[in-house]
Amino acid sequence: DVDADAWYKEAVDFAVTYKFFNGTSTDTFSPSLNMSRAQFVMVFANIAGVDVSNTNIDSGFDDVPNGMWYTAAVKWASDNGVVNGIGNGMFDPDANVTREQMCVMIVRYVKEYLGMPLEKVEDAVIFNDDATISSWAKEAVYQCVEADLINGVGGNMFSSSNPATRAEGATLFTRFYKGYN
């Protein structure tokens, strides 16, 4: 289900080859499906080589129960400053990860977990929808754009609150991995 001429083909192939992502079946990737926050954090754990086999742990979040496939990944991400949750002791694992949340998490991963800065390789751009980017995410969004980890969606728009697709996630993680590992 990944066309040979799709803009994300190379990134999806890379992400699957290096086992950042699993397919949605043995022969599909489902690039246009939205990624959940739990899926996004699991990709970080996969890239970092984290042992997530012990799911019978307390994640620290009221809505991340013991025994879920993502419990250990969420705990690891929280313990390492990659995620803070959404407030009130909640992580919201089944919610779609937004484009701005992806940026915040990747910046935290690079700075907090890897202990390095994102390198600026692109000139700054101000998106036409800059005012809609959440204040807590704005710096991370522009850092990711300047590091060439993510682009706008066309028409000089970022669409910060839009859910991120699996293709967008694969592209972000592939660009990140090639630049920082």
KOLTORZA-399059 format. One record per atom (N, C-alpha, C): residue in three letters; y, x, z. Coordinates in pm, whole numbers, plus 32768, in hexadecimal, padded with zeros to 4 digits. Atoms other than C-alpha are relative to their C-alpha. Layout:
# residues N
alaYXZ
...
//
This chain:
# residues 181
asp7F8880508000
asp800080008000
asp807F80558000
val7F8D7FA7800B
val80E681307FD6
val8008802C7F6E
asp7FF07FE2808E
asp815D81407E6E
asp802080937FEA
ala7FEC7F73801F
ala815E82977DCC
ala809380257FF0
asp7F717FE28014
asp82D3827B7D80
asp80587FCA8070
ala7FB280357F8F
ala833F81E77ECF
ala805080718041
trp7FA77F9B7FC4
trp8460829F7F79
trp7FC2803F807D
tyr803C7FD37F82
tyr838982C980B1
tyr7F74803C7FEF
lys808B7FD68014
lys823D83358011
lys7FE28088803C
glu80197F797FCD
glu825884A68064
glu7FFF80018098
ala7FF980047F6E
ala82BA845C81CB
ala7F877FB9803B
val807580487FCD
val81A2835F81FE
val7F8480587FF2
asp80737FA88013
asp80A2844F8169
asp7FFF806F806A
phe7FF57F947F9C
phe811F85658250
phe7FDF7FCA808B
ala801480387F7B
ala812584878386
ala7F6F7FD98018
val808D80257FF1
val7FC484088348
val7FA8807D8000
thr804E7F848006
thr7F3A856082EB
thr800380498085
tyr7FF27FB97F80
tyr7FC085F6842D
tyr7FE57FA68079
lys802B805E7F98
lys7F4884C784F2
lys806F7FD68061
phe7F9380397FB0
phe809F845E8570
phe7FEB7F69800B
phe80158091800D
phe804A82FD84FE
phe7F6F7FE77FDB
asn807D80368037
asn7F0D823B84C6
asn80297F967F9C
gly7FE88070805A
gly7EF5814583AC
gly7FEB7F7D804A
thr801880837FC4
thr7EEA7FD383F1
thr7F737FCE7FE0
ser808E8014801B
ser7D8A7FD3835D
ser7FD080837FC2
thr80347F848039
thr7CAB80D682B9
thr804380297F7E
asp7FC27FDD807F
asp7D6980C28171
asp808D7FC67FEF
thr7F7680318009
thr7EC1803381C4
thr80568043806B
phe7F9E7FC97FA2
phe7FF980BC826D
phe80637F96802D
ser7FA0806C7FE5
ser80D57F858261
ser808D80388017
pro7F7F7FBD7FF0
pro821B80428225
pro80747FA3801F
ser7F90805B7FE8
ser82F77F0D8233
ser7FF67FB58084
leu8009803E7F7C
leu82787E968386
leu805E80458061
asn7FAA7FC67F9A
asn83637EC984A9
asn7FAC804D8065
met80417FB27F97
met830A7FCD85AF
met80297FC88087
ser7FDE80277F77
ser82F77F6A871A
ser802F807B804D
arg7FD47F937FAA
arg838F803A882E
arg7F86804F8032
ala807A7FBB7FD4
ala822E808A88A9
ala7FC880587F91
gln80317FB08070
gln81C38101874F
gln8056807D7FED
phe7FA57F908014
phe82F781DC8733
phe7FE8806D8068
val80197F9F7F95
val82B682828883
val7F7780427FEE
met80847FC68019
met814782B38827
met8008806E7F98
val7FF27F968065
val81B1837B86F5
val8037807F8041
phe7FD07F8A7FB7
phe827A846387D8
phe7F8D80448048
ala80717FC77FB6
ala8145849388B0
ala7F9F80457FA2
asn80597FC38062
asn807284D9877C
asn803780857FD0
ile7FC17F84802F
ile816885DE86FD
ile7FFC806B806C
ala7FFE7FA07F92
ala817E86838854
ala7F738029802C
gly80887FE07FDA
gly800486898873
gly7FDC7FD5808E
val801580327F79
val800B85C289B5
val7F787FBA800A
asp807E80467FE5
asp7EBD85538A45
asp80237F758035
val7FE080897FD8
val7EE783DA8A53
val7F827FB08020
ser807F80447FE7
ser7D7E838D8AA9
ser7FFD7FB78086
asn7FFE80437F7E
asn7DC883308C13
asn80687F927FFF
thr7FA380718006
thr7E6281DB8BE7
thr80037FB28083
asn800780467F80
asn7E0C81718D48
asn8061803F8064
ile7F977FC47FAE
ile7F5581EF8DD9
ile80767FA1800A
asp7F86804F7FF0
asp809A815E8E52
asp806C803C7FA7
ser7F9C7FCF8060
ser8199817E8D3B
ser808B800C803D
gly7F7B80057FC6
gly82BF813B8E1F
gly80537F8C7FCC
phe7FBA80748036
phe832280078D57
phe7FB27F828021
asp8040807E7FD9
asp82D97EA48DC7
asp7FB67FBC7F8D
asp803D80448073
asp827E7E338C66
asp7FA3805A7FAF
val80627FA7803F
val81987F588C0E
val7F89800A8060
pro807180047FA2
pro804F7F058CB9
pro7F9F80747FED
asn806C7F9E8009
asn7F357FF58D04
asn7F9E7FD47F94
gly806D801C805C
gly7E29800E8BFB
gly80267FE07F71
met7FD8801C808A
met7EF77FD18AC2
met7FFA80827FAF
trp800B7F8A8056
trp7ED480BF8999
trp807C80588007
tyr7F827FB77FFD
tyr803E812A89CC
tyr802C8027808D
thr7FD37FEA7F76
thr805081418B4B
thr801B8093801B
ala7FF07F717FE4
ala801D82BB8B61
ala8074803C7FAF
ala7F937FCC8054
ala810F82FE8A41
ala80887FD88039
val7F81802E7FC6
val8222822B8AE1
val801E804D8081
lys7FEC7FB47F84
lys81EE82D98C32
lys802D808E7FE0
trp7FDB7F788028
trp81FB84308B8D
trp809080047FCD
ala7F798002803A
ala833683D48AC9
ala80697FE9806D
ser7FA380197F92
ser83DE834F8C02
ser800C807B805A
asp7FFF7F887FA9
asp837B847C8CD5
asp804A80747FC2
asn7FC07F918046
asn840C85638BCC
asn80897FDF7FC8
gly7F7880228026
gly855984B28B99
gly80127FCC7F73
val7FF780338089
val850884298A40
val802A7F6E7FFF
val7FDC808D7FF6
val852682BD8AAD
val802E7FE1808E
asn7FD180317F7E
asn85DC820C8BC5
asn7FDD7F6D8014
gly801880907FF9
gly857080A98B7A
gly807C7FB47FD9
ile7F9080568028
ile86557F838B41
ile804B7FC98078
gly7FC0802D7F85
gly86BC7F4E8CAA
gly7FA77FA68053
asn804980567FA2
asn86397E928DD7
asn7F6B801F8005
gly808C7FD77FF7
gly84F47F598DD7
gly7FAB7FD87F89
met8048802F8076
met84967EE28C7A
met800980667F8E
phe80047FAB8077
phe84307FA18B41
phe80017FAD7F80
asp800A805A8074
asp83F07E7D8A50
asp7FAD803D7F90
pro80547FB7805F
pro82CA7F23899F
pro7FE57FB87F7C
asp8020804A807A
asp828D7E0D88A3
asp80797FE17FA9
ala7F868019804F
ala83F67DF08831
ala800880637F8D
asn7FE87FA48070
asn84557E8486E3
asn805E806E802E
val7FA37F937FE6
val84F17FDA8704
val806F7FF57F98
thr7F8F8009805D
thr864C7FD0866B
thr8021808A7FC9
arg7FD87F81803E
arg86E280D9858C
arg804F80578063
glu7FB37FB07FA0
glu87D48142869E
glu7FA880308073
gln805B7FD47F97
gln86C0814D87A5
gln7FAD80787FD1
met804A7F8D8037
met85F9823686C1
met8052807F800F
cys7FA97F8A7FF9
cys8722832186B6
cys800F8032808F
val7FF17FD97F75
val8755831E882D
val7F8180468031
met807E7FC57FD2
met85E68368886D
met7FE780897FC1
ile801A7F7F8041
ile85D08481876D
ile805E806B8038
val7FA27FA07FC5
val870A852787FA
val7FD28027808C
arg80337FE17F79
arg867F850D895B
arg7F8480597FF9
tyr80797FAF8010
tyr8531859888E7
tyr802580917FE3
val7FDA7F788027
val85D486C58844
val804780478074
lys7FB17FC07F95
lys86C987088961
lys7FB3800B8083
glu804080017F7D
glu85FD86A58A93
glu7F74803D7FFF
tyr808A7FD08001
tyr849886F08A2D
tyr7FF5808B7FC0
leu80077F7F8043
leu84C5880E8936
leu806980638032
gly7F997FA87FCA
gly85FF889589DD
gly805280487F96
met7FB17FC4806B
met86BB88D4889C
met80627F9A7FC7
pro7FA2805E803E
pro87E3883F87E2
pro7FD17FD77F74
leu80148024808C
leu87D28781869C
leu806180547FAE
glu7FAB7FAF8056
glu8857885D8587
glu804C7FA67F9F
lys7FAE804A805F
lys897587D784B9
lys7FF080407F76
val80147FCE8088
val891D87FA8348
val804A7FAC7F99
glu7FB5805A8058
glu89E786DB82B4
glu808B7FE9803B
asp7F7A80227FD0
asp8B57868782C9
asp7FFF7F778042
ala7FF280807FBB
ala8BBF856D83AB
ala80277F947F9C
val7FDD80748050
val8BD68416830F
val80197F8F8064
ile7FE780757FAB
ile8C6982DF83AB
ile7FD17F867FB2
phe803880758043
phe8BA581A98353
phe80627F8C8004
asn7FAB80768006
asn8C56806B82EB
asn7FE67FA18074
asp802280567F8F
asp8BA17FBA8406
asp7FFE804D8085
asp7FF87FAB7F89
asp8BF580C78507
asp801B7FAE807F
ala7FDC804F7F8A
ala8C887FC185F4
ala7F897FB28038
thr807580497FCF
thr8B327F19860E
thr7F98805A8042
ile805C7FA37FBE
ile8A8180538688
ile80207FFD8095
ser7FEB80087F6F
ser8A5180338800
ser803D80818034
ser7FBC7F8A7FC9
ser8B2B811B88CD
ser7F9E80668038
trp80637FA67FC6
trp89F881AD897D
trp7FAD80487F96
ala80507FC5806B
ala895D8204882A
ala8053804A7F98
lys7FAD7FCD806D
lys8A84826D8754
lys7FF580977FEC
glu80097F6E800D
glu8A7A83E2879F
glu7F7980297FC6
ala80867FDF8031
ala890183EF8763
ala7FEF7FDB7F6D
val8009802A808C
val891C832E861B
val8040806A7FA8
tyr7FBB7F9F8054
tyr8A1A84218591
tyr7FC1808B8008
gln80497F817FF8
gln8958854E8611
gln7F877FFE7FA3
cys8075800B8058
cys882484D38558
cys802780017F6D
val7FCF7FFF808A
val88EA8494841B
val8028808E7FD8
glu7FD27F78801E
glu898B85ED842C
glu7F8C80647FFE
ala80777FAB8003
ala88328688846C
ala7FA47FDC7F8B
asp804A80308075
asp87B485D28332
asp7F777FC98026
leu807B80417FD5
leu86AB851883F7
leu7FFA7F6E7FD4
ile7FF9808C8026
ile872183BE8391
ile807B7FEB7FA9
asn7F9280238059
asn88038325828A
asn802A7F718019
gly7FD8808B7FFE
gly88C281E58266
gly7FA47FAD7FA8
val8057805A804A
val882A80B881BC
val803D7FD47F7A
gly7FBC8024807B
gly891880A58095
gly80877FC2801E
gly7F7B80377FEE
gly8A80803E8069
gly804A803E8076
asn7FC77FB87F8E
asn8ADF81408172
asn7FF27FB18082
met801F804D7F87
met8A3E8063827B
met7F8D80458049
phe806E7FC97FB1
phe895F80D58398
phe7FA17F948030
ser805380707FCF
ser88DF7F828412
ser7FB680278080
ser80367FC77F85
ser88AC80088570
ser7FA27FA6804C
ser8054805A7FB1
ser88117ED2860B
ser7F8B7FC87FB0
asn8072802D8050
asn871E7E9484EC
asn7F8080428032
pro807E7FC17FDB
pro85B17ECD853D
pro7FDD806E7F9D
ala802D7F928055
ala8524801284B8
ala7F757FE07FCB
thr80848015803C
thr84017FF983C8
thr7FA9807B8019
arg805D7F8F7FF5
arg82CD80D383D4
arg8024806D7F9B
ala7FD67F9D8064
ala834C817E8296
ala8078804F8033
glu7F8C7FBA7FC8
glu849881CE8340
glu7FD7805C8072
gly80327FAD7F92
gly83E4824D8474
gly7FB7807B7FCC
ala80497F8F803A
ala82FD832783A3
ala806080657FC3
thr7F9D7FA6803C
thr842983B682EA
thr804A804E806B
leu7FB97FBD7F93
leu84E884038429
leu7FA9806A8041
phe80597FA17FBD
phe83BD84A884CF
phe7FD880747FA6
thr80247F94805C
thr835E856E8398
thr807480627FF1
arg7F8B7FA88009
arg84C085F4836E
arg8013804F8081
phe7FF47FBB7F80
phe84CD864484E0
phe7F97806E800C
tyr806D7F9F7FEE
tyr837A86F384E2
tyr8015807A7FA6
lys7FEB7F8F805D
lys83CA87C683B0
lys80758058802C
gly7F8B7FB37FD6
gly8516882F8448
gly7FF7803F808B
tyr7FFD7FD47F75
tyr84B7886585B4
tyr7F79802D8036
asn80837FCE7FD0
asn834888CF85C9
asn7FD080727FAC
//
